[in-house]
Amino acid sequence: MFTKTMLLMVCWAFSATVLAECVKTPNGKTVCDSGQTTGGYNPNTGKAWKAETNQRGVTTTETSRGGQAATKNGVGVVKTPGGQTCVKTRNNQGCN
């Protein structure tokens, strides 16, 4: 329980504002959104995430397990916690 509370507090700290609107989804996930920054925590899996959108419209997402993704208009790059990098373009996708 302590670990879940800490993860939720970390997501809260990364939010752009402490006054972000948070809702609990029907499947138990807590999701907060302040416009440019969103975050959430899934109590069923113990995983947390946060996402930020920059001025160019690129959304950068980080997970509590170390995964990272940068996406825009359905294309992007993902770096998994294990170090694998995957790319999705408009016409192709693949991992190294």
C-alpha positions in Angstrom: 0.0 0.0 0.0 2.9 2.4 0.8 4.4 1.8 -2.6 1.2 2.6 -4.4 0.8 5.8 -2.3 4.3 6.9 -3.2 3.8 6.3 -6.9 0.6 8.3 -6.8 2.5 11.1 -5.0 5.2 11.0 -7.7 2.7 11.4 -10.4 1.1 14.3 -8.5 4.5 16.0 -8.1 5.2 15.8 -11.8 1.9 17.4 -12.7 2.1 20.9 -14.1 -0.2 22.1 -11.4 -1.3 20.7 -8.1 -4.9 21.8 -9.0 -5.2 19.3 -11.9 -8.5 17.6 -12.2 -8.3 13.9 -11.3 -11.0 11.3 -11.9 -11.2 7.6 -11.1 -12.2 5.5 -14.1 -14.6 2.5 -13.7 -11.7 0.0 -13.9 -9.9 1.7 -10.9 -7.4 3.9 -12.7 -6.8 7.4 -11.4 -6.2 9.9 -14.2 -5.2 13.6 -13.8 -5.2 16.2 -16.5 -4.1 19.9 -16.4 -4.2 20.6 -20.1 -0.5 20.2 -21.1 0.4 17.5 -18.5 -1.5 14.3 -17.7 -0.7 11.5 -15.3 -2.3 8.4 -13.9 -2.0 5.4 -11.7 -3.4 1.9 -12.1 -3.9 0.3 -8.6 -4.5 -3.1 -10.3 -1.1 -3.3 -11.8 0.8 -0.8 -9.6 2.0 1.2 -12.6 2.1 5.0 -12.9 2.6 7.2 -16.0 2.9 10.8 -16.9 2.7 12.6 -20.3 3.6 16.1 -21.3 2.9 17.9 -24.6 5.4 20.5 -25.8 4.8 23.6 -28.0 5.4 21.6 -31.2 2.6 19.1 -30.3 5.0 16.2 -29.4 3.7 14.2 -26.5 6.4 12.6 -24.3 5.2 9.8 -22.0 7.2 8.2 -19.1 6.2 5.1 -17.1 7.1 4.1 -13.5 8.9 1.1 -15.0 11.2 3.2 -17.1 9.6 3.2 -20.5 9.6 6.3 -22.6 7.7 7.4 -25.7 7.7 10.5 -27.9 4.7 10.7 -30.3 2.9 13.1 -32.7 0.1 12.4 -35.1 0.4 8.6 -34.8 4.2 8.4 -35.4 6.9 8.1 -32.7 9.7 6.5 -31.0 9.5 4.1 -27.9 12.3 3.1 -25.6 11.4 0.1 -23.5 12.7 -0.4 -19.9 14.8 -3.3 -21.3 16.6 -0.9 -23.7 14.9 -1.8 -27.0 14.0 1.1 -29.3 11.0 0.9 -31.6 10.0 3.4 -34.3 6.7 3.8 -36.0 6.5 6.0 -39.1 3.6 6.7 -41.4 4.5 3.8 -43.6 6.6 1.4 -41.5 7.3 0.2 -38.0 10.0 -1.8 -36.4 12.3 -2.4 -33.4 16.0 -3.0 -33.1 
